[in-house]
Amino acid sequence: MTEHLYNKYVQHMTLEEKIAQLLQLAAPFYDEPGDDSEITGPMEELGIDSNTKRAAGSVLGIAGAEKMMAVQKEHLAGNRLGIPLLFMADIVHGFKTIFPIPLAIGCSWDLKLAEQSAEIAAREAAVSGLHVTFAPMVDLVRDARWGRVMESTGEDTYLNAEFGKAFVQGFQGDNLKDDKSRVAACVKHFAAYGLAEGGRDYNTVDLSERQLREYYLPAYKAAIDAGAEMVMTSFNIVNGIPATANQRLMRGLLRDEWGFDGVVISDWAAIKEVIAHGAAEDDKEAAFKAIHSGVDIDMMTTSYVNHLPELVAEGLVDEAMIDEAVLRILKLKEKLGLFENPMRGADPELEQQIVFCQEHRQVSQRLAEKSSVLLKNENVLPLQADQRVALIGPFADSGDILGWWSWTGSKETAVKLGESMQKVSGDPGNVVIAKGCGIDTLSESDLAEALDAASAAEVIVLALGEASDMSGEGGSRSDIRLPEAQLELVREMKKLGKPLAVVLFNGRPLDLHGIFDVADAVLEAWFPGSEGGAALADILYGKVNPSGRLSMSFPYSVGQIPVYYNAYSTGRPKPEEETDNRYISQYIDIPNEPLLPFGFGLSYTTFAYADFSLSSDTMTATRPLEAKVTVTNTGSQAGTETVQLYIRDMSGETVRPVKELKDFRQVQLSPGESREVVFHIEESQLCYHHSDLSYTSDPGRFTVYVGASSRDTQSAMFRLV
């Protein structure tokens, strides 16, 4: 394929045309059709001419079949060799049908449903003219201050890797050329973007290579092994070098060690930002470093276009290096079938039929149901249909429930919580809706309306949270409590002495003081997507039994952050029992543990674990173990339990975490039903990166934990010999 593309295209291209293939322009460059004889607007601001635009290789942010087809048609008419554009966009958790944010999807622990959501997103995007999505994001996240935790599936390496594979499979399917309802996946952000210091977006990252390989790289590797066609560089530094100019990371690890031969794209303007990092003196040096690092596409700067010709002329960049980048881009276009059909997938009539269709919306609702996590419940939920309920709060009647990265979605068509609760209750008069307060404002009139609504109610439900722009890219927060206006509303409602339930809409784990300690029930909805209101109403009224489990810990206080379940014990660990010993690793004013741990979630039923056993107390590389436990639904409703298996290496060559998730099973059980859950433990699950970066296991003692969360477990021990 590569030789064919070289012979047909690359050897006939001028150097300027090759370099233009490495340029990605945003949608505004294509807003006005025509010959671009008058250079104005974005083209003038970026400093490119019409010839460069006509030879550009890709565009981002255009959506809609008719628009895409018009742009592609005009582009082909002006492109000397007839090389089609690649159309890319951030289709992160849905196109028009918006699914819950990825952090919420992680809380479903449902890989098949996650894959289906990506498949639907791809179907809607492809019919609307897109070829590539900038997803999945598989960055490991441990700091809830960082706004982009909403775009990850959580704090665990193994779980992130499993979801990364599922998303790639959903987006791409098995054959991009034959299946025009799929899009190419671009895994991001390579690498370790989620470790930004202080949780501040775009900030410095500093970690050892062992830590990088042990915790941060595996999810990227899993997504690439699943076939992801593209990789996006991260904004941060890795080992002191910006990722976009990091030759050791991009060529040495990604391409040479892992064998990735797909397209590498910079994040928005990241090549130029190498200058701001202090790793390049000017645009020319930034372009030199990026091309040598193997970055194929320059997103929204002219670093390559303006300086690669000069660098080639000076002998500082071998033109063969540019040829390699061009060939990778053309190879992706070939895989997508664009040379045979430049309008691949785009179909205005079919677009009207399938985008935001009822079938897709039903899947969005099902995923919202499975992603919601019941955090607390003191006999308040589920609500009864004949109960008089006051639904109060800024999200009671709000369509702002889609979350960040839902730019093609519609808040106007999002199913609201209030109207859904009125529908499910069977009598709209049983659910009285009042605003109560804004996101961060509390007026006397709004509070008076809320008090009036609550006075006649048997149960108060507060719909609270963050506005969607309080998380996402650029949405870092130092104070992750709810705004004071909402906390004051909670205090005023509590004074009424009535059962109080809170539904939370947010893009990150919050500091729940003023909520968790006051409310009788707390349901974490996250940003649940297009059908969020319907899903939540069904949960609140018991038509759906919540089954979500946290994929990221909720801190007791922001002062603990980063806080995560798979930490090291330290040389002076805090014992479980109370102690007067000051000289241990602890805070003297708050607990060490998070308020709510990884894997936690309640149900409207209860589950009991019994008869946990290992098939042997020793294992070898050729003789794995079985871990068995019997799980029983001891409540009165059918429910789904997520049975989690963790392992601890009790003595490693380097210190090992107190627990690591290694496997999980979801079981659906009727009231009184029992089921034996069996896990297979193999020697490969005991391997880790040693101090010399070798990836092996150590003989010795291991503890196996099985339970309902990282905190609530039973344990047994074995020895690897």
KELO-709554 format. One line per 3 residues: number of its first residue (from 1); their letters; for each residue x, y negated, z negated of C-alpha. Coordinates in steps of 0.25 Angstrom, whole numbers, plus 2048, in hexadecimal, padded with zeros to 3 digits. Layout:
N
NUM = A = X,Y,Z ~ ...
// end
This chain:
721
1 = MTE = 800,800,800 ~ 80B,7F6,7FC ~ 813,7F8,809
4 = HLY = 806,7F6,811 ~ 803,7E9,80A ~ 812,7E5,80C
7 = NKY = 812,7E8,81B ~ 804,7E1,81D ~ 805,7D5,815
10 = VQH = 811,7D2,80C ~ 81C,7D3,818 ~ 813,7C9,820
13 = MTL = 811,7BF,814 ~ 819,7B2,812 ~ 820,7B0,805
16 = EEK = 816,7A6,802 ~ 80A,7AF,805 ~ 810,7BA,7FC
19 = IAQ = 811,7B0,7F1 ~ 803,7AB,7F3 ~ 7FE,7BA,7F1
22 = LLQ = 804,7B8,7E3 ~ 7FB,7AC,7E0 ~ 7EE,7AD,7D9
25 = LAA = 7E4,7A1,7DA ~ 7D8,79E,7D2 ~ 7CA,79D,7D7
28 = PFY = 7CA,78D,7D8 ~ 7D4,78F,7E4 ~ 7C9,795,7EC
31 = DEP = 7BD,78D,7E8 ~ 7BD,785,7F4 ~ 7BE,78C,802
34 = GDD = 7C5,786,80D ~ 7D3,785,813 ~ 7D9,77E,807
37 = SEI = 7DE,773,810 ~ 7DC,769,805 ~ 7E4,76E,7F8
40 = TGP = 7DC,769,7EC ~ 7D7,76F,7DF ~ 7DE,77B,7D9
43 = MEE = 7E7,77D,7E5 ~ 7ED,76F,7E4 ~ 7EE,771,7D5
46 = LGI = 7F5,77E,7D6 ~ 7FE,779,7E1 ~ 7FB,784,7EC
49 = DSN = 7F7,782,7FB ~ 7ED,788,803 ~ 7F7,792,80A
52 = TKR = 7FA,797,7FC ~ 7EB,799,7F8 ~ 7E9,7A0,805
55 = AAG = 7F4,7AA,802 ~ 7F1,7AC,7F3 ~ 7EF,7BA,7EF
58 = SVL = 7E4,7B9,7E4 ~ 7D9,7B1,7DD ~ 7D3,7B1,7D0
61 = GIA = 7C6,7AD,7CA ~ 7BD,7AE,7D7 ~ 7B0,7B6,7D4
64 = GAE = 7A5,7B8,7DD ~ 7A4,7C0,7EA ~ 7A0,7B5,7F3
67 = KMM = 7AB,7AC,7EE ~ 7B6,7B7,7EE ~ 7B2,7BB,7FD
70 = AVQ = 7B3,7AC,801 ~ 7C0,7AA,7FB ~ 7C6,7B7,800
73 = KEH = 7C1,7B4,80E ~ 7C7,7A6,80E ~ 7D4,7AC,809
76 = LAG = 7D5,7B7,813 ~ 7D2,7AC,81E ~ 7DE,7A4,81A
79 = NRL = 7E8,7AF,815 ~ 7F2,7B2,820 ~ 7F3,7C1,81E
82 = GIP = 7E5,7C3,819 ~ 7E8,7C7,80B ~ 7DC,7C7,802
85 = LLF = 7DB,7C0,7F4 ~ 7DA,7C8,7E7 ~ 7CF,7C2,7DF
88 = MAD = 7D1,7C3,7D0 ~ 7CA,7BF,7C3 ~ 7C9,7C1,7B4
91 = IVH = 7BE,7CB,7B3 ~ 7C1,7CF,7A5 ~ 7B4,7D4,79F
94 = GFK = 7AA,7D3,7AA ~ 7A7,7CB,7B7 ~ 799,7C6,7B7
97 = TIF = 794,7D1,7AD ~ 79C,7CE,7A1 ~ 7A0,7D9,798
100 = PIP = 7A5,7D7,789 ~ 7B3,7D1,788 ~ 7BE,7DB,788
103 = LAI = 7C0,7DA,779 ~ 7B2,7DE,777 ~ 7B3,7E9,782
106 = GCS = 7BF,7EF,77A ~ 7B5,7F0,76E ~ 7AD,7F9,776
109 = WDL = 7B8,804,776 ~ 7B0,808,783 ~ 7BA,80A,78E
112 = KLA = 7B0,80F,798 ~ 7A7,803,796 ~ 7B3,7FA,797
115 = EQS = 7B7,800,7A4 ~ 7A8,7FF,7A9 ~ 7A8,7F0,7A5
118 = AEI = 7B5,7EE,7AE ~ 7AF,7F5,7B9 ~ 7A3,7ED,7B9
121 = AAR = 7AB,7E0,7B8 ~ 7B3,7E5,7C4 ~ 7A7,7E8,7CC
124 = EAA = 7A1,7DA,7CA ~ 7AE,7D3,7CC ~ 7B2,7DB,7D9
127 = VSG = 7A4,7D9,7E0 ~ 7A6,7CA,7DC ~ 7B4,7CA,7E4
130 = LHV = 7BE,7CD,7D9 ~ 7CA,7D6,7DB ~ 7D1,7D5,7CE
133 = TFA = 7CE,7D3,7BF ~ 7D7,7CD,7B5 ~ 7D4,7D8,7AB
136 = PMV = 7D5,7E0,7A2 ~ 7DD,7D8,798 ~ 7E3,7E3,78F
139 = DLV = 7EB,7DA,786 ~ 7EC,7DF,778 ~ 7E6,7D5,76E
142 = RDA = 7E8,7D4,75F ~ 7E6,7C5,75D ~ 7D7,7C0,75D
145 = RWG = 7DB,7B2,75E ~ 7DF,7B4,76C ~ 7D3,7B1,775
148 = RVM = 7D6,7BC,77F ~ 7D4,7C8,776 ~ 7C6,7C7,77C
151 = EST = 7CC,7CC,789 ~ 7D3,7D8,783 ~ 7CD,7E5,77D
154 = GED = 7D4,7E4,770 ~ 7E0,7E6,767 ~ 7E3,7F5,76A
157 = TYL = 7ED,7F9,774 ~ 7E6,807,777 ~ 7D8,801,778
160 = NAE = 7DD,7F6,781 ~ 7E4,800,78A ~ 7D7,808,78B
163 = FGK = 7CE,7FC,78F ~ 7D9,7F7,798 ~ 7D8,804,7A0
166 = AFV = 7C9,804,7A0 ~ 7C8,7F6,7A5 ~ 7D2,7F8,7B0
169 = QGF = 7CB,805,7B5 ~ 7BD,7FD,7B4 ~ 7C3,7F1,7BC
172 = QGD = 7CA,7F9,7C7 ~ 7C4,807,7C8 ~ 7CC,811,7D0
175 = NLK = 7CE,80B,7DD ~ 7CD,7FC,7DF ~ 7CD,7FD,7EF
178 = DDK = 7C2,806,7F0 ~ 7BA,801,7E4 ~ 7B7,7F2,7E7
181 = SRV = 7AF,7F1,7DA ~ 7BB,7F1,7D2 ~ 7C6,7E6,7D0
184 = AAC = 7D5,7E7,7CC ~ 7D8,7E6,7BE ~ 7E3,7DC,7B9
187 = VKH = 7E8,7E0,7AB ~ 7EC,7D5,7A2 ~ 7F4,7CE,79C
190 = FAA = 801,7D4,79D ~ 806,7D4,792 ~ 803,7D2,783
193 = YGL = 7FA,7C6,786 ~ 7F2,7CA,77A ~ 7FD,7C7,770
196 = AEG = 7FD,7B8,772 ~ 803,7B2,765 ~ 7F9,7AC,75C
199 = GRD = 7EE,7B1,765 ~ 7F0,7A5,76E ~ 7ED,7A7,77C
202 = YNT = 7FA,7A7,786 ~ 803,7A7,77A ~ 810,7AE,777
205 = VDL = 811,7BD,776 ~ 81D,7C3,76F ~ 81E,7D2,76C
208 = SER = 828,7DD,76D ~ 828,7E6,779 ~ 825,7F2,770
211 = QLR = 818,7EB,76B ~ 815,7E7,77A ~ 816,7F5,77F
214 = EYY = 80F,7FB,773 ~ 803,7F3,772 ~ 801,7E9,77D
217 = LPA = 806,7F0,78A ~ 7FE,7FD,789 ~ 7F0,7F7,78D
220 = YKA = 7F6,7F0,799 ~ 7FD,7FD,79D ~ 7F0,805,79C
223 = AID = 7E9,7FB,7A5 ~ 7F4,7FB,7AF ~ 7F4,80B,7AF
226 = AGA = 7E5,80A,7B1 ~ 7E8,803,7BE ~ 7E7,7F4,7BC
229 = EMV = 7EB,7EE,7C9 ~ 7F0,7E1,7C2 ~ 7F7,7DB,7B6
232 = MTS = 7F6,7CD,7B1 ~ 802,7C6,7AA ~ 7FF,7C0,79C
235 = FNI = 802,7B2,798 ~ 80B,7B5,78C ~ 81A,7B9,78B
238 = VNG = 81F,7C7,789 ~ 82C,7C8,783 ~ 82E,7B9,784
241 = IPA = 82B,7B9,793 ~ 81E,7B5,799 ~ 817,7C1,79E
244 = TAN = 815,7BB,7AC ~ 824,7B9,7AD ~ 828,7C6,7A6
247 = QRL = 830,7CF,7AF ~ 832,7D9,7A5 ~ 823,7DA,7A1
250 = MRG = 81E,7D9,7AF ~ 828,7E0,7B8 ~ 82F,7E8,7AE
253 = LLR = 824,7EE,7A6 ~ 817,7EC,7AE ~ 81D,7F0,7BC
256 = DEW = 829,7F8,7BA ~ 826,800,7AD ~ 817,801,7AF
259 = GFD = 817,802,7BE ~ 80C,7F7,7C0 ~ 80C,7F3,7CF
262 = GVV = 7FF,7EB,7CE ~ 7FE,7DC,7CF ~ 803,7D3,7C3
265 = ISD = 7FC,7C6,7C2 ~ 7FF,7BA,7B9 ~ 7F5,7B4,7B0
268 = WAA = 7EF,7A7,7B4 ~ 7FC,79D,7B6 ~ 804,7A6,7AE
271 = IKE = 810,7A5,7B7 ~ 811,796,7B6 ~ 80F,798,7A7
274 = VIA = 81D,79F,7A6 ~ 822,791,7A6 ~ 81A,78C,79A
277 = HGA = 81F,799,793 ~ 82D,794,795 ~ 831,7A0,79D
280 = AED = 832,798,7AA ~ 837,78A,7AE ~ 82E,788,7B9
283 = DKE = 824,78E,7C3 ~ 82F,793,7CB ~ 835,79B,7C0
286 = AAF = 828,7A0,7BB ~ 825,7A5,7C9 ~ 833,7AC,7C9
289 = KAI = 830,7B3,7BC ~ 822,7B7,7BF ~ 825,7BE,7CD
292 = HSG = 831,7C5,7C7 ~ 828,7CA,7BC ~ 81F,7D0,7C6
295 = VDI = 813,7C7,7C5 ~ 80C,7C8,7D3 ~ 801,7BD,7D2
298 = DMM = 802,7AF,7CD ~ 7F5,7AB,7C7 ~ 7F2,79C,7C9
301 = TTS = 800,796,7CA ~ 809,793,7D6 ~ 815,798,7D0
304 = YVN = 817,7A3,7DA ~ 812,79B,7E6 ~ 81A,78F,7E3
307 = HLP = 827,796,7DF ~ 829,7A4,7E4 ~ 82C,7A0,7F2
310 = ELV = 838,797,7ED ~ 83C,7A3,7E3 ~ 83D,7AC,7EF
313 = AEG = 845,7A2,7F7 ~ 84F,7A1,7EC ~ 850,7B0,7EB
316 = LVD = 84B,7B0,7DD ~ 83F,7B8,7E0 ~ 83F,7C4,7EA
319 = EAM = 834,7C3,7F4 ~ 832,7D2,7F2 ~ 82D,7CF,7E4
322 = IDE = 822,7C6,7EA ~ 81F,7D1,7F4 ~ 81D,7DB,7E9
325 = AVL = 813,7D1,7E2 ~ 80C,7CF,7EF ~ 80B,7DE,7F2
328 = RIL = 805,7E1,7E4 ~ 7FA,7D6,7E7 ~ 7F7,7DC,7F5
331 = KLK = 7F7,7EA,7EF ~ 7EC,7E6,7E5 ~ 7E4,7E0,7F1
334 = EKL = 7E6,7ED,7F9 ~ 7E1,7F5,7ED ~ 7D5,7EC,7EC
337 = GLF = 7D2,7EE,7FB ~ 7D3,7DF,7FE ~ 7DB,7E1,80B
340 = ENP = 7CF,7E9,811 ~ 7C4,7E1,80A ~ 7C8,7D4,804
343 = MRG = 7BA,7D1,7FF ~ 7BB,7DE,7F7 ~ 7AF,7E0,7EE
346 = ADP = 7AA,7D3,7EF ~ 79B,7D4,7F3 ~ 791,7C8,7F0
349 = ELE = 785,7D0,7F1 ~ 78A,7DC,7E9 ~ 78F,7D1,7DF
352 = QQI = 781,7CD,7DD ~ 77C,7DB,7DA ~ 787,7E0,7D0
355 = VFC = 78D,7D4,7C9 ~ 786,7D2,7BB ~ 77D,7DE,7BF
358 = QEH = 774,7E5,7B4 ~ 77D,7F1,7B4 ~ 789,7E9,7B1
361 = RQV = 783,7E1,7A6 ~ 77E,7EE,7A0 ~ 78C,7F3,79F
364 = SQR = 790,7E5,799 ~ 786,7E7,78E ~ 78A,7F5,78B
367 = LAE = 798,7F0,789 ~ 794,7E5,780 ~ 78C,7EE,778
370 = KSS = 799,7F7,776 ~ 7A2,7EC,774 ~ 79B,7E5,768
373 = VLL = 7A0,7E8,75B ~ 798,7E9,74E ~ 7A1,7E3,744
376 = KNE = 798,7E3,737 ~ 78A,7E8,734 ~ 783,7E8,727
379 = NVL = 776,7ED,72B ~ 772,7E1,733 ~ 774,7E7,741
382 = PLQ = 76D,7ED,749 ~ 762,7E2,749 ~ 753,7E7,749
385 = ADQ = 74B,7E3,755 ~ 740,7DD,74C ~ 74A,7D5,743
388 = RVA = 749,7C6,744 ~ 757,7C2,748 ~ 75E,7B4,749
391 = LIG = 768,7B4,754 ~ 771,7A8,751 ~ 77E,7A3,756
394 = PFA = 785,79D,763 ~ 785,7AB,76A ~ 776,7AD,767
397 = DSG = 772,7A8,774 ~ 77F,7A6,77C ~ 784,7AC,789
400 = DIL = 793,7A9,785 ~ 795,7B8,782 ~ 79D,7BC,78E
403 = GWW = 7AB,7B8,789 ~ 7B8,7B3,790 ~ 7BB,7B8,79E
406 = SWT = 7AC,7B9,7A2 ~ 7AE,7AE,7AC ~ 7A5,7B4,7B6
409 = GSK = 79A,7B8,7AC ~ 78E,7AF,7A8 ~ 78B,7AB,79A
412 = ETA = 77D,7A7,79F ~ 77A,7B6,7A3 ~ 780,7BC,796
415 = VKL = 776,7C3,78E ~ 774,7BB,781 ~ 773,7C1,773
418 = GES = 766,7BA,76F ~ 75E,7BD,77B ~ 762,7CC,77A
421 = MQK = 75F,7CD,76B ~ 751,7C7,76E ~ 74F,7D2,779
424 = VSG = 754,7DD,771 ~ 74C,7DA,764 ~ 740,7DB,76C
427 = DPG = 73A,7CE,767 ~ 741,7C1,76B ~ 73B,7BB,75F
430 = NVV = 743,7C4,756 ~ 750,7BD,75A ~ 751,7AE,757
433 = IAK = 75E,7A8,75E ~ 765,79B,759 ~ 772,795,75D
436 = GCG = 777,792,74E ~ 784,78C,753 ~ 78D,78A,75F
439 = IDT = 79A,791,760 ~ 7A1,787,757 ~ 795,77D,754
442 = LSE = 78B,77D,749 ~ 780,773,74A ~ 775,771,73F
445 = SDL = 76A,773,74A ~ 770,780,74E ~ 772,785,740
448 = AEA = 764,781,73C ~ 75E,789,748 ~ 766,795,744
451 = LDA = 761,794,736 ~ 753,793,73B ~ 755,79F,744
454 = ASA = 75B,7A7,738 ~ 751,7A4,72E ~ 746,7AD,734
457 = AEV = 750,7B8,738 ~ 753,7C5,731 ~ 760,7C6,737
460 = IVL = 76A,7BC,73C ~ 773,7BF,748 ~ 77E,7B5,74B
463 = ALG = 784,7B5,759 ~ 792,7AE,757 ~ 79F,7AE,75D
466 = EAS = 7A9,7A7,766 ~ 7A6,7A0,773 ~ 7AC,7A7,77F
469 = DMS = 7B7,79D,781 ~ 7BC,79F,773 ~ 7C3,7AC,777
472 = GEG = 7C9,7B0,785 ~ 7D5,7AA,78B ~ 7DA,79E,784
475 = GSR = 7D0,7A1,779 ~ 7DA,7A3,76D ~ 7D5,79F,760
478 = SDI = 7DC,79D,753 ~ 7CF,79E,74A ~ 7C7,7AA,74F
481 = RLP = 7BB,7A8,745 ~ 7AE,7A4,74B ~ 7AC,795,74C
484 = EAQ = 7A8,78E,73F ~ 79A,78A,744 ~ 797,799,746
487 = LEL = 79C,79D,738 ~ 794,792,732 ~ 788,798,739
490 = VRE = 78B,7A5,733 ~ 78C,7A0,725 ~ 77E,798,727
493 = MKK = 777,7A5,72C ~ 77D,7AD,721 ~ 777,7A4,716
496 = LGK = 769,7A9,71B ~ 76C,7B7,715 ~ 767,7BE,721
499 = PLA = 76E,7CA,728 ~ 778,7C4,731 ~ 77F,7CA,73E
502 = VVL = 789,7C4,746 ~ 78C,7C6,755 ~ 799,7C1,75A
505 = FNG = 79D,7BD,768 ~ 7AC,7BB,769 ~ 7B8,7BE,771
508 = RPL = 7C2,7C2,766 ~ 7C2,7C8,758 ~ 7BE,7BD,74E
511 = DLH = 7C1,7BA,740 ~ 7B3,7BD,73B ~ 7B3,7B6,72D
514 = GIF = 7A6,7AF,72B ~ 7A0,7BA,734 ~ 7A3,7C8,730
517 = DVA = 7A3,7C5,721 ~ 795,7BE,722 ~ 78D,7C5,72D
520 = DAV = 786,7D2,72A ~ 789,7D7,738 ~ 793,7D3,743
523 = LEA = 793,7D8,751 ~ 79F,7D5,75A ~ 799,7D2,768
526 = WFP = 7A6,7CC,76E ~ 7A2,7C5,77B ~ 799,7D0,780
529 = GSE = 797,7CC,78E ~ 78B,7CA,798 ~ 781,7D3,790
532 = GGA = 787,7D0,782 ~ 77A,7CB,77C ~ 772,7D8,781
535 = ALA = 77D,7E1,77B ~ 77E,7DA,76E ~ 76F,7DA,76C
538 = DIL = 76E,7E9,76E ~ 779,7EA,764 ~ 772,7E1,75A
541 = YGK = 765,7E8,75B ~ 76B,7F6,75A ~ 768,7FA,769
544 = VNP = 777,7FC,76A ~ 780,801,75F ~ 78D,7F9,75F
547 = SGR = 799,801,761 ~ 7A4,7F7,764 ~ 7B2,7F8,75C
550 = LSM = 7BC,7ED,75B ~ 7C7,7ED,764 ~ 7CE,7E2,75D
553 = SFP = 7CE,7DF,74E ~ 7C7,7D4,748 ~ 7D0,7CC,73E
556 = YSV = 7CD,7C9,730 ~ 7D4,7BC,732 ~ 7DB,7B5,73E
559 = GQI = 7E7,7B5,735 ~ 7E9,7C4,737 ~ 7EA,7C3,746
562 = PVY = 7EF,7CB,74D ~ 7E8,7D6,746 ~ 7E6,7E4,74C
565 = YNA = 7E4,7F2,747 ~ 7F1,7F8,74D ~ 7FB,7F0,745
568 = YST = 807,7F5,73E ~ 807,7F8,72F ~ 813,7F0,72C
571 = GRP = 81D,7F4,721 ~ 814,7EF,716 ~ 806,7F3,71A
574 = KPE = 7FA,7EE,712 ~ 7F4,7FA,70B ~ 7E6,7FE,70C
577 = EET = 7E3,7FD,6FD ~ 7E4,7EF,6F6 ~ 7F2,7EB,6F1
580 = DNR = 7F8,7E0,6E9 ~ 805,7E1,6F1 ~ 808,7D4,6F8
583 = YIS = 813,7D9,700 ~ 80C,7E0,70B ~ 808,7DC,719
586 = QYI = 7FB,7D5,716 ~ 7F3,7C8,716 ~ 7F0,7C3,708
589 = DIP = 7E4,7BC,70C ~ 7DD,7C5,716 ~ 7DD,7D4,71A
592 = NEP = 7E7,7DA,724 ~ 7DC,7E1,72B ~ 7D3,7DB,735
595 = LLP = 7C5,7D8,731 ~ 7C0,7E3,73C ~ 7CA,7ED,742
598 = FGF = 7CD,7F2,750 ~ 7C3,7FD,753 ~ 7B8,7F8,749
601 = GLS = 7A9,7F7,74C ~ 79C,7FB,746 ~ 790,802,74B
604 = YTT = 781,803,747 ~ 784,811,743 ~ 78F,817,73B
607 = FAY = 79A,822,73F ~ 7A2,82B,736 ~ 7AF,832,739
610 = ADF = 7B2,840,733 ~ 7BB,84C,735 ~ 7C7,844,73B
613 = SLS = 7D2,84E,73E ~ 7DE,850,747 ~ 7E0,85D,74E
616 = SDT = 7EE,85E,748 ~ 7F8,857,73F ~ 803,857,749
619 = MTA = 804,854,758 ~ 80E,855,763 ~ 810,84E,771
622 = TRP = 80A,85B,777 ~ 7FF,85E,76C ~ 7F5,852,76A
625 = LEA = 7EC,851,75E ~ 7DD,850,75E ~ 7D6,846,754
628 = KVT = 7C8,849,751 ~ 7BD,842,749 ~ 7AE,844,747
631 = VTN = 7A6,837,749 ~ 797,837,744 ~ 78D,82C,746
634 = TGS = 788,82B,737 ~ 77E,820,73B ~ 770,81F,740
637 = QAG = 773,81A,74E ~ 77B,81F,75A ~ 788,818,75C
640 = TET = 796,818,762 ~ 7A2,81A,75A ~ 7B0,817,75F
643 = VQL = 7BA,821,758 ~ 7C8,81B,758 ~ 7D5,823,757
646 = YIR = 7E1,81C,751 ~ 7EF,821,74F ~ 7FB,81C,746
649 = DMS = 809,821,748 ~ 80E,821,739 ~ 81D,820,73D
652 = GET = 822,81A,74A ~ 82F,816,74F ~ 829,808,74F
655 = VRP = 81D,805,746 ~ 810,809,74B ~ 802,803,749
658 = VKE = 7F9,807,73D ~ 7EF,80C,747 ~ 7EE,80D,756
661 = LKD = 7E2,810,75E ~ 7E4,81D,767 ~ 7D6,821,76B
664 = FRQ = 7C8,81F,769 ~ 7BA,826,76C ~ 7AC,820,76D
667 = VQL = 7A1,82A,768 ~ 792,828,769 ~ 78B,82E,75E
670 = SPG = 77C,830,75A ~ 778,82F,74B ~ 77E,83B,744
673 = ESR = 786,83F,750 ~ 795,844,74E ~ 7A0,845,758
676 = EVV = 7AE,84A,757 ~ 7B7,840,75E ~ 7C4,846,762
679 = FHI = 7D1,83E,766 ~ 7DE,844,76C ~ 7EB,83E,767
682 = EES = 7F7,840,770 ~ 805,83D,76E ~ 805,832,778
685 = QLC = 7FB,82A,76F ~ 806,82A,764 ~ 811,823,76D
688 = YHH = 815,815,76B ~ 820,80B,76F ~ 82D,80D,767
691 = SDL = 837,803,764 ~ 83F,806,771 ~ 831,805,779
694 = SYT = 831,814,77B ~ 822,819,77B ~ 822,826,773
697 = SDP = 81C,82C,766 ~ 823,830,759 ~ 821,83D,751
700 = GRF = 81B,83A,744 ~ 80E,838,73C ~ 802,831,742
703 = TVY = 7F4,82D,73C ~ 7E8,82E,744 ~ 7DC,826,741
706 = VGA = 7CE,828,746 ~ 7C2,81F,743 ~ 7B8,813,747
709 = SSR = 7C3,808,747 ~ 7D1,806,744 ~ 7CE,804,736
712 = DTQ = 7C4,80F,733 ~ 7CB,81C,736 ~ 7CE,82A,731
715 = SAM = 7DC,82F,732 ~ 7E5,83B,734 ~ 7F3,83E,736
718 = FRL = 7FC,846,740 ~ 80A,847,743 ~ 811,847,751
721 = V = 81C,851,752
// end
